[in-house]
Amino acid sequence: MVQTTLPGELNEAEMGIWCQSIIDSNLAACVDMKRTNSVFRWEGKIQNSPEWDVQIKTSEAKKSQLITKIKSEHPYDVPQIICWPVESSKEYYDWIQG
């Protein structure tokens, strides 16, 4: 699982294009997106900002390429990129492996 956030001012169509690009690149099997609100400290100030929370289901073999793509296309100076292994049913695992 790879997670990132994108600016809340992006509309649903723009987010759809961004997520579709990941699928089209064959770097993930599924991308989930939902609106969220983030509270964080940036450049010494507390920020409260709407964002898109994006969870990407990918294989271990494709994770590095996916992270490179996110970094190259992300609008933030320091994008959130969080990764963690997950367990699933064998059938779902096989689907993610593609």
N, CA, C and O atoms as CSV, one atom per row, in Angstrom:
chain,resi,resn,atom,element,x,y,z
A,1,MET,N,N,0.857,-1.175,0.000
A,1,MET,CA,C,0.000,0.000,0.000
A,1,MET,C,C,0.897,1.229,0.000
A,1,MET,O,O,1.855,1.318,0.768
A,2,VAL,N,N,0.572,2.165,-0.865
A,2,VAL,CA,C,1.265,3.448,-0.925
A,2,VAL,C,C,0.203,4.526,-0.753
A,2,VAL,O,O,-0.850,4.471,-1.387
A,3,GLN,N,N,0.477,5.498,0.100
A,3,GLN,CA,C,-0.478,6.575,0.354
A,3,GLN,C,C,0.182,7.919,0.111
A,3,GLN,O,O,1.356,8.122,0.419
A,4,THR,N,N,-0.606,8.836,-0.453
A,4,THR,CA,C,-0.158,10.208,-0.621
A,4,THR,C,C,-1.364,11.121,-0.466
A,4,THR,O,O,-2.498,10.649,-0.379
A,5,THR,N,N,-1.124,12.415,-0.432
A,5,THR,CA,C,-2.197,13.398,-0.437
A,5,THR,C,C,-1.926,14.378,-1.560
A,5,THR,O,O,-0.779,14.604,-1.945
A,6,LEU,N,N,-2.994,14.952,-2.078
A,6,LEU,CA,C,-2.901,15.970,-3.121
A,6,LEU,C,C,-3.754,17.161,-2.710
A,6,LEU,O,O,-4.651,17.019,-1.879
A,7,PRO,N,N,-3.489,18.338,-3.280
A,7,PRO,CA,C,-4.206,19.545,-2.874
A,7,PRO,C,C,-5.716,19.431,-3.039
A,7,PRO,O,O,-6.204,18.909,-4.042
A,8,GLY,N,N,-6.443,19.919,-2.053
A,8,GLY,CA,C,-7.898,19.881,-2.074
A,8,GLY,C,C,-8.524,20.739,-3.146
A,8,GLY,O,O,-9.687,20.537,-3.498
A,9,GLU,N,N,-7.769,21.704,-3.679
A,9,GLU,CA,C,-8.348,22.551,-4.724
A,9,GLU,C,C,-8.446,21.841,-6.075
A,9,GLU,O,O,-9.102,22.338,-6.990
A,10,LEU,N,N,-7.797,20.685,-6.202
A,10,LEU,CA,C,-7.980,19.893,-7.421
A,10,LEU,C,C,-9.417,19.380,-7.446
A,10,LEU,O,O,-9.940,18.932,-6.425
A,11,ASN,N,N,-10.051,19.447,-8.610
A,11,ASN,CA,C,-11.424,18.951,-8.675
A,11,ASN,C,C,-11.427,17.449,-8.955
A,11,ASN,O,O,-10.379,16.846,-9.188
A,12,GLU,N,N,-12.605,16.866,-8.929
A,12,GLU,CA,C,-12.720,15.417,-9.079
A,12,GLU,C,C,-12.200,14.943,-10.441
A,12,GLU,O,O,-11.591,13.876,-10.532
A,13,ALA,N,N,-12.431,15.714,-11.481
A,13,ALA,CA,C,-11.948,15.338,-12.815
A,13,ALA,C,C,-10.421,15.337,-12.860
A,13,ALA,O,O,-9.818,14.422,-13.421
A,14,GLU,N,N,-9.795,16.354,-12.276
A,14,GLU,CA,C,-8.332,16.410,-12.235
A,14,GLU,C,C,-7.762,15.242,-11.442
A,14,GLU,O,O,-6.750,14.654,-11.824
A,15,MET,N,N,-8.418,14.912,-10.337
A,15,MET,CA,C,-7.973,13.763,-9.539
A,15,MET,C,C,-8.148,12.471,-10.326
A,15,MET,O,O,-7.300,11.580,-10.267
A,16,GLY,N,N,-9.237,12.374,-11.052
A,16,GLY,CA,C,-9.466,11.190,-11.867
A,16,GLY,C,C,-8.373,10.997,-12.901
A,16,GLY,O,O,-7.927,9.875,-13.137
A,17,ILE,N,N,-7.942,12.081,-13.514
A,17,ILE,CA,C,-6.862,12.020,-14.509
A,17,ILE,C,C,-5.563,11.586,-13.837
A,17,ILE,O,O,-4.837,10.751,-14.376
A,18,TRP,N,N,-5.266,12.143,-12.667
A,18,TRP,CA,C,-4.033,11.803,-11.941
A,18,TRP,C,C,-4.031,10.316,-11.576
A,18,TRP,O,O,-3.029,9.626,-11.766
A,19,CYS,N,N,-5.155,9.832,-11.055
A,19,CYS,CA,C,-5.252,8.422,-10.657
A,19,CYS,C,C,-5.222,7.507,-11.883
A,19,CYS,O,O,-4.580,6.457,-11.860
A,20,GLN,N,N,-5.906,7.898,-12.938
A,20,GLN,CA,C,-5.917,7.100,-14.170
A,20,GLN,C,C,-4.511,6.954,-14.738
A,20,GLN,O,O,-4.167,5.906,-15.285
A,21,SER,N,N,-3.703,7.996,-14.612
A,21,SER,CA,C,-2.331,7.961,-15.096
A,21,SER,C,C,-1.531,6.854,-14.408
A,21,SER,O,O,-0.704,6.196,-15.039
A,22,ILE,N,N,-1.777,6.656,-13.127
A,22,ILE,CA,C,-1.083,5.593,-12.393
A,22,ILE,C,C,-1.522,4.229,-12.914
A,22,ILE,O,O,-0.694,3.343,-13.125
A,23,ILE,N,N,-2.814,4.064,-13.119
A,23,ILE,CA,C,-3.334,2.798,-13.642
A,23,ILE,C,C,-2.832,2.576,-15.066
A,23,ILE,O,O,-2.410,1.472,-15.408
A,24,ASP,N,N,-2.875,3.617,-15.898
A,24,ASP,CA,C,-2.403,3.510,-17.285
A,24,ASP,C,C,-0.927,3.144,-17.362
A,24,ASP,O,O,-0.496,2.472,-18.299
A,25,SER,N,N,-0.157,3.586,-16.378
A,25,SER,CA,C,1.275,3.280,-16.335
A,25,SER,C,C,1.542,1.859,-15.838
A,25,SER,O,O,2.691,1.422,-15.788
A,26,ASN,N,N,0.492,1.150,-15.477
A,26,ASN,CA,C,0.593,-0.219,-14.973
A,26,ASN,C,C,1.440,-0.299,-13.695
A,26,ASN,O,O,2.162,-1.269,-13.470
A,27,LEU,N,N,1.330,0.748,-12.865
A,27,LEU,CA,C,2.087,0.764,-11.616
A,27,LEU,C,C,1.234,0.414,-10.402
A,27,LEU,O,O,1.744,0.331,-9.285
A,28,ALA,N,N,-0.057,0.210,-10.619
A,28,ALA,CA,C,-0.952,-0.161,-9.530
A,28,ALA,C,C,-2.176,-0.857,-10.104
A,28,ALA,O,O,-2.507,-0.711,-11.280
A,29,ALA,N,N,-2.832,-1.613,-9.247
A,29,ALA,CA,C,-4.057,-2.290,-9.648
A,29,ALA,C,C,-5.287,-1.454,-9.319
A,29,ALA,O,O,-6.317,-1.572,-9.982
A,30,CYS,N,N,-5.180,-0.602,-8.285
A,30,CYS,CA,C,-6.333,0.164,-7.827
A,30,CYS,C,C,-5.856,1.432,-7.126
A,30,CYS,O,O,-4.854,1.421,-6.410
A,31,VAL,N,N,-6.582,2.515,-7.339
A,31,VAL,CA,C,-6.299,3.774,-6.656
A,31,VAL,C,C,-7.607,4.275,-6.047
A,31,VAL,O,O,-8.593,4.466,-6.760
A,32,ASP,N,N,-7.617,4.486,-4.739
A,32,ASP,CA,C,-8.772,5.041,-4.037
A,32,ASP,C,C,-8.483,6.488,-3.686
A,32,ASP,O,O,-7.374,6.825,-3.269
A,33,MET,N,N,-9.483,7.345,-3.856
A,33,MET,CA,C,-9.301,8.755,-3.491
A,33,MET,C,C,-10.527,9.228,-2.717
A,33,MET,O,O,-11.661,8.863,-3.025
A,34,LYS,N,N,-10.269,10.039,-1.719
A,34,LYS,CA,C,-11.367,10.633,-0.957
A,34,LYS,C,C,-10.906,11.972,-0.402
A,34,LYS,O,O,-9.720,12.195,-0.159
A,35,ARG,N,N,-11.870,12.846,-0.213
A,35,ARG,CA,C,-11.554,14.149,0.365
A,35,ARG,C,C,-11.307,14.005,1.860
A,35,ARG,O,O,-11.940,13.200,2.544
A,36,THR,N,N,-10.360,14.815,2.347
A,36,THR,CA,C,-10.037,14.812,3.769
A,36,THR,C,C,-9.615,16.224,4.170
A,36,THR,O,O,-9.519,17.111,3.322
A,37,ASN,N,N,-9.371,16.424,5.418
A,37,ASN,CA,C,-8.850,17.700,5.912
A,37,ASN,C,C,-7.612,17.403,6.738
A,37,ASN,O,O,-7.658,16.562,7.637
A,38,SER,N,N,-6.511,18.074,6.452
A,38,SER,CA,C,-5.253,17.826,7.147
A,38,SER,C,C,-4.855,19.035,7.988
A,38,SER,O,O,-4.990,20.182,7.561
A,39,VAL,N,N,-4.366,18.755,9.184
A,39,VAL,CA,C,-3.805,19.776,10.067
A,39,VAL,C,C,-2.336,19.418,10.243
A,39,VAL,O,O,-2.009,18.300,10.642
A,40,PHE,N,N,-1.441,20.377,9.943
A,40,PHE,CA,C,-0.014,20.075,9.961
A,40,PHE,C,C,0.785,21.359,10.164
A,40,PHE,O,O,0.266,22.465,10.012
A,41,ARG,N,N,2.047,21.188,10.509
A,41,ARG,CA,C,2.946,22.321,10.654
A,41,ARG,C,C,3.796,22.397,9.392
A,41,ARG,O,O,4.422,21.408,9.007
A,42,TRP,N,N,3.826,23.565,8.741
A,42,TRP,CA,C,4.640,23.771,7.542
A,42,TRP,C,C,5.292,25.135,7.629
A,42,TRP,O,O,4.614,26.148,7.805
A,43,GLU,N,N,6.601,25.160,7.506
A,43,GLU,CA,C,7.387,26.387,7.577
A,43,GLU,C,C,7.070,27.186,8.838
A,43,GLU,O,O,6.940,28.410,8.802
A,44,GLY,N,N,6.946,26.457,9.968
A,44,GLY,CA,C,6.769,27.077,11.271
A,44,GLY,C,C,5.351,27.508,11.601
A,44,GLY,O,O,5.116,28.064,12.674
A,45,LYS,N,N,4.401,27.267,10.707
A,45,LYS,CA,C,3.021,27.683,10.958
A,45,LYS,C,C,2.099,26.474,10.908
A,45,LYS,O,O,2.308,25.542,10.131
A,46,ILE,N,N,1.071,26.508,11.756
A,46,ILE,CA,C,0.053,25.466,11.741
A,46,ILE,C,C,-0.877,25.728,10.559
A,46,ILE,O,O,-1.401,26.830,10.394
A,47,GLN,N,N,-1.069,24.710,9.753
A,47,GLN,CA,C,-1.931,24.794,8.571
A,47,GLN,C,C,-3.139,23.877,8.770
A,47,GLN,O,O,-3.048,22.847,9.438
A,48,ASN,N,N,-4.243,24.258,8.194
A,48,ASN,CA,C,-5.456,23.440,8.165
A,48,ASN,C,C,-5.944,23.508,6.732
A,48,ASN,O,O,-6.388,24.559,6.271
A,49,SER,N,N,-5.864,22.386,6.025
A,49,SER,CA,C,-6.063,22.435,4.585
A,49,SER,C,C,-6.871,21.238,4.074
A,49,SER,O,O,-6.631,20.103,4.489
A,50,PRO,N,N,-7.829,21.493,3.172
A,50,PRO,CA,C,-8.491,20.368,2.517
A,50,PRO,C,C,-7.518,19.687,1.558
A,50,PRO,O,O,-6.729,20.350,0.884
A,51,GLU,N,N,-7.581,18.376,1.504
A,51,GLU,CA,C,-6.709,17.608,0.618
A,51,GLU,C,C,-7.477,16.398,0.093
A,51,GLU,O,O,-8.580,16.090,0.544
A,52,TRP,N,N,-6.869,15.739,-0.854
A,52,TRP,CA,C,-7.319,14.437,-1.326
A,52,TRP,C,C,-6.406,13.391,-0.700
A,52,TRP,O,O,-5.183,13.495,-0.799
A,53,ASP,N,N,-6.980,12.401,-0.069
A,53,ASP,CA,C,-6.244,11.268,0.480
A,53,ASP,C,C,-6.277,10.170,-0.579
A,53,ASP,O,O,-7.352,9.757,-1.014
A,54,VAL,N,N,-5.107,9.699,-0.994
A,54,VAL,CA,C,-5.020,8.729,-2.086
A,54,VAL,C,C,-4.297,7.480,-1.596
A,54,VAL,O,O,-3.152,7.549,-1.150
A,55,GLN,N,N,-4.974,6.344,-1.682
A,55,GLN,CA,C,-4.361,5.059,-1.345
A,55,GLN,C,C,-4.226,4.245,-2.622
A,55,GLN,O,O,-5.169,4.106,-3.401
A,56,ILE,N,N,-3.029,3.713,-2.813
A,56,ILE,CA,C,-2.695,3.026,-4.061
A,56,ILE,C,C,-2.285,1.594,-3.735
A,56,ILE,O,O,-1.377,1.358,-2.939
A,57,LYS,N,N,-2.969,0.649,-4.364
A,57,LYS,CA,C,-2.645,-0.765,-4.175
A,57,LYS,C,C,-1.696,-1.185,-5.286
A,57,LYS,O,O,-2.043,-1.157,-6.467
A,58,THR,N,N,-0.493,-1.574,-4.886
A,58,THR,CA,C,0.528,-1.954,-5.856
A,58,THR,C,C,1.312,-3.153,-5.332
A,58,THR,O,O,1.176,-3.535,-4.170
A,59,SER,N,N,2.114,-3.729,-6.177
A,59,SER,CA,C,2.966,-4.848,-5.771
A,59,SER,C,C,4.300,-4.308,-5.253
A,59,SER,O,O,4.677,-3.173,-5.541
A,60,GLU,N,N,4.993,-5.127,-4.498
A,60,GLU,CA,C,6.325,-4.754,-4.011
A,60,GLU,C,C,7.259,-4.485,-5.188
A,60,GLU,O,O,8.112,-3.601,-5.116
A,61,ALA,N,N,7.102,-5.240,-6.261
A,61,ALA,CA,C,7.967,-5.092,-7.436
A,61,ALA,C,C,7.775,-3.744,-8.140
A,61,ALA,O,O,8.705,-3.240,-8.770
A,62,LYS,N,N,6.584,-3.162,-8.038
A,62,LYS,CA,C,6.288,-1.903,-8.737
A,62,LYS,C,C,6.370,-0.682,-7.826
A,62,LYS,O,O,6.277,0.452,-8.296
A,63,LYS,N,N,6.544,-0.913,-6.522
A,63,LYS,CA,C,6.496,0.179,-5.548
A,63,LYS,C,C,7.517,1.271,-5.836
A,63,LYS,O,O,7.167,2.450,-5.790
A,64,SER,N,N,8.740,0.928,-6.125
A,64,SER,CA,C,9.788,1.921,-6.352
A,64,SER,C,C,9.473,2.804,-7.569
A,64,SER,O,O,9.641,4.022,-7.519
A,65,GLN,N,N,9.021,2.184,-8.645
A,65,GLN,CA,C,8.660,2.956,-9.850
A,65,GLN,C,C,7.473,3.866,-9.567
A,65,GLN,O,O,7.420,4.996,-10.052
A,66,LEU,N,N,6.520,3.372,-8.781
A,66,LEU,CA,C,5.352,4.179,-8.419
A,66,LEU,C,C,5.780,5.398,-7.610
A,66,LEU,O,O,5.314,6.507,-7.871
A,67,ILE,N,N,6.652,5.205,-6.642
A,67,ILE,CA,C,7.131,6.326,-5.824
A,67,ILE,C,C,7.861,7.346,-6.692
A,67,ILE,O,O,7.683,8.549,-6.505
A,68,THR,N,N,8.667,6.893,-7.623
A,68,THR,CA,C,9.355,7.809,-8.540
A,68,THR,C,C,8.351,8.625,-9.331
A,68,THR,O,O,8.524,9.833,-9.490
A,69,LYS,N,N,7.302,7.981,-9.832
A,69,LYS,CA,C,6.264,8.690,-10.595
A,69,LYS,C,C,5.556,9.728,-9.723
A,69,LYS,O,O,5.344,10.862,-10.152
A,70,ILE,N,N,5.193,9.339,-8.501
A,70,ILE,CA,C,4.526,10.285,-7.604
A,70,ILE,C,C,5.412,11.503,-7.371
A,70,ILE,O,O,4.950,12.638,-7.484
A,71,LYS,N,N,6.688,11.272,-7.044
A,71,LYS,CA,C,7.607,12.391,-6.788
A,71,LYS,C,C,7.747,13.304,-8.000
A,71,LYS,O,O,7.809,14.524,-7.853
A,72,SER,N,N,7.797,12.725,-9.189
A,72,SER,CA,C,8.023,13.537,-10.395
A,72,SER,C,C,6.796,14.359,-10.786
A,72,SER,O,O,6.934,15.391,-11.443
A,73,GLU,N,N,5.598,13.918,-10.393
A,73,GLU,CA,C,4.374,14.596,-10.818
A,73,GLU,C,C,3.656,15.334,-9.697
A,73,GLU,O,O,2.654,16.006,-9.942
A,74,HIS,N,N,4.152,15.217,-8.481
A,74,HIS,CA,C,3.440,15.770,-7.321
A,74,HIS,C,C,3.640,17.277,-7.229
A,74,HIS,O,O,4.757,17.760,-7.420
A,75,PRO,N,N,2.575,18.033,-6.940
A,75,PRO,CA,C,2.709,19.489,-6.854
A,75,PRO,C,C,3.340,20.000,-5.561
A,75,PRO,O,O,3.764,21.155,-5.517
A,76,TYR,N,N,3.418,19.186,-4.506
A,76,TYR,CA,C,3.988,19.638,-3.234
A,76,TYR,C,C,5.507,19.564,-3.270
A,76,TYR,O,O,6.079,18.703,-3.938
A,77,ASP,N,N,6.158,20.472,-2.547
A,77,ASP,CA,C,7.614,20.434,-2.394
A,77,ASP,C,C,8.055,19.160,-1.685
A,77,ASP,O,O,9.053,18.544,-2.057
A,78,VAL,N,N,7.303,18.775,-0.663
A,78,VAL,CA,C,7.596,17.566,0.107
A,78,VAL,C,C,6.304,16.746,0.183
A,78,VAL,O,O,5.533,16.887,1.132
A,79,PRO,N,N,6.072,15.898,-0.808
A,79,PRO,CA,C,4.834,15.128,-0.790
A,79,PRO,C,C,4.845,14.046,0.284
A,79,PRO,O,O,5.878,13.450,0.588
A,80,GLN,N,N,3.669,13.815,0.843
A,80,GLN,CA,C,3.520,12.664,1.738
A,80,GLN,C,C,3.560,11.410,0.871
A,80,GLN,O,O,2.749,11.253,-0.041
A,81,ILE,N,N,4.490,10.535,1.155
A,81,ILE,CA,C,4.518,9.214,0.525
A,81,ILE,C,C,4.780,8.226,1.651
A,81,ILE,O,O,5.881,8.158,2.198
A,82,ILE,N,N,3.754,7.466,1.986
A,82,ILE,CA,C,3.833,6.487,3.065
A,82,ILE,C,C,3.559,5.122,2.453
A,82,ILE,O,O,2.641,4.968,1.648
A,83,CYS,N,N,4.358,4.134,2.836
A,83,CYS,CA,C,4.200,2.775,2.312
A,83,CYS,C,C,4.145,1.792,3.468
A,83,CYS,O,O,4.819,1.971,4.483
A,84,TRP,N,N,3.345,0.766,3.307
A,84,TRP,CA,C,3.326,-0.307,4.278
A,84,TRP,C,C,2.833,-1.594,3.624
A,84,TRP,O,O,2.012,-1.566,2.708
A,85,PRO,N,N,3.347,-2.716,4.111
A,85,PRO,CA,C,2.883,-4.001,3.568
A,85,PRO,C,C,1.508,-4.333,4.144
A,85,PRO,O,O,1.196,-3.963,5.276
A,86,VAL,N,N,0.706,-5.020,3.374
A,86,VAL,CA,C,-0.613,-5.455,3.836
A,86,VAL,C,C,-0.793,-6.937,3.551
A,86,VAL,O,O,-0.134,-7.502,2.678
A,87,GLU,N,N,-1.676,-7.544,4.285
A,87,GLU,CA,C,-2.052,-8.925,4.029
A,87,GLU,C,C,-3.427,-8.915,3.391
A,87,GLU,O,O,-4.247,-8.040,3.669
A,88,SER,N,N,-3.670,-9.890,2.539
A,88,SER,CA,C,-4.970,-9.981,1.878
A,88,SER,C,C,-5.264,-11.440,1.550
A,88,SER,O,O,-4.460,-12.336,1.809
A,89,SER,N,N,-6.427,-11.641,0.979
A,89,SER,CA,C,-6.739,-12.982,0.494
A,89,SER,C,C,-5.804,-13.302,-0.673
A,89,SER,O,O,-5.271,-12.398,-1.317
A,90,LYS,N,N,-5.614,-14.573,-0.934
A,90,LYS,CA,C,-4.742,-14.979,-2.036
A,90,LYS,C,C,-5.260,-14.443,-3.369
A,90,LYS,O,O,-4.478,-14.007,-4.214
A,91,GLU,N,N,-6.560,-14.476,-3.552
A,91,GLU,CA,C,-7.152,-14.010,-4.809
A,91,GLU,C,C,-6.881,-12.511,-5.028
A,91,GLU,O,O,-6.541,-12.094,-6.135
A,92,TYR,N,N,-7.033,-11.718,-3.976
A,92,TYR,CA,C,-6.778,-10.276,-4.099
A,92,TYR,C,C,-5.292,-10.022,-4.335
A,92,TYR,O,O,-4.921,-9.190,-5.163
A,93,TYR,N,N,-4.457,-10.737,-3.610
A,93,TYR,CA,C,-3.001,-10.633,-3.806
A,93,TYR,C,C,-2.634,-10.927,-5.253
A,93,TYR,O,O,-1.860,-10.188,-5.861
A,94,ASP,N,N,-3.184,-12.002,-5.805
A,94,ASP,CA,C,-2.891,-12.366,-7.191
A,94,ASP,C,C,-3.337,-11.274,-8.167
A,94,ASP,O,O,-2.652,-10.991,-9.150
A,95,TRP,N,N,-4.492,-10.664,-7.883
A,95,TRP,CA,C,-4.987,-9.577,-8.740
A,95,TRP,C,C,-4.050,-8.369,-8.688
A,95,TRP,O,O,-3.746,-7.773,-9.722
A,96,ILE,N,N,-3.596,-8.011,-7.494
A,96,ILE,CA,C,-2.672,-6.874,-7.341
A,96,ILE,C,C,-1.372,-7.140,-8.092
A,96,ILE,O,O,-0.806,-6.228,-8.693
A,97,GLN,N,N,-0.906,-8.357,-8.063
A,97,GLN,CA,C,0.342,-8.706,-8.752
A,97,GLN,C,C,0.205,-8.548,-10.261
A,97,GLN,O,O,1.196,-8.375,-10.970
A,98,GLY,N,N,-1.028,-8.610,-10.741
A,98,GLY,CA,C,-1.326,-8.380,-12.152
A,98,GLY,C,C,-0.729,-9.346,-13.083
A,98,GLY,O,O,-0.922,-9.236,-14.294
